[in-house]
Amino acid sequence: MASIGLAAAIEELRQELYQAQDLGAGQQFAFGVEEAELELLLELRNTGTGDGKLSFGVATVGVGGEHSTVRTHKLTLRLSVRDRAAGGSDAEISDSEPGSWDEE
């Protein structure tokens, strides 16, 4: 299994942010990153089972085992939204009719 170190994970995040920045150039809504939280988790599991069976004086033994490695990555970004068409002020998204999306 390939492994990734902390420096490589941060560099990957940096490259993703650069790409997002390039793709957002010229768009009306701009997102600023206020805070980034990166959580790297590594979980190792090692389990084993065994059983035996005796029949007609002959021992039969069955052995089983399992080994697994689980890696999870969680990234949380807190974004601010600016409306470039409104001079960079906070974006205002509204509807003239009150109510929720669930109502018909």
N, C-alpha and C positions, 0 to 999 in steps of 0.2 A: 504494500500500500504506500502510495506516495505521501510524503509528509511536507508540511509547510510551516516554516518558522514564523515568529512574530514579525520580524523585519519584512519578510516576503508578504505577509498578510497585510501589513500597513501599506506597503508599496502597491499592492494590488488595489487596495481601497483608494489610494491616491490616484492611480491611473483611471479607475472608474469615475471618480469625481471630475477629473480632467475631461473625460469623454462626455459626461453629462453636461459640463459647462460648455463644451463646443457645440453640442446638439441644441442647447438652449439659446445660443447667440441669435439675436434678432427676434426672439419670441416675445409676445406681450407680457406674459407672466414670468417673472424671474424668481428663483428660489435661492435663498441664502442659507447656508449651513450654519446654524447657531451652535450646534453641539453634535458630536458623533460619539457613539458608544459601541465599542466592538467587544464582543464576548466570545472567547474561544473555549470550547469544552472538549475534553477528551475522556472517553469512557472505555475502559478495558473490562471485558467480561471473560471469565475462564470457568467453564463448568464441565463436569465429567459425570458420567453415569456408568454403572456396571451391574450386571446381573449374572446369575449362574443357575444352572438347571442340572439336576442329577436324574438320569433315567437309565435303567438296566445296568447299573454299576459303572456307567461311563459319564464322566463329568463333561458337561458342555457349558462353556463360559462365554457370555457375550459382553463385550465392552464397547461403550460408546463414549465419545467425547465431543466437545464443541469449544471453539475459540473464536471470539469475534472482537473487533475493534470498531468503535463508533466514534466518529468525529462530527461535531456540530459547530456551526458558526452562526452567530446572531449579530446583526448590525442594526442599530437604531439610530436614525438621523432625525434631529429636530430641525425643521425647516421654517424659515420665514418667507412669506409670499409678498412680493412687490409687484405693483401694476405699472409697467413702464409707460403705458398709454396715459396714465394719470399722474405722470411726473415722478414715478417711483414710490408713491404712497402705498399704504397697506391695500391689498386687494379687497374689494367689496363685491361679494357675490350675493345677490338678493333676488327676490321675486315680489312682484307687487301684490300677489294674492297670499293671504295668510294660510297656514296649514302645514301639514307634513307630507312627505312623499307617499306615505302609506294610505292617505286619504284619496278617494277617487272623486 
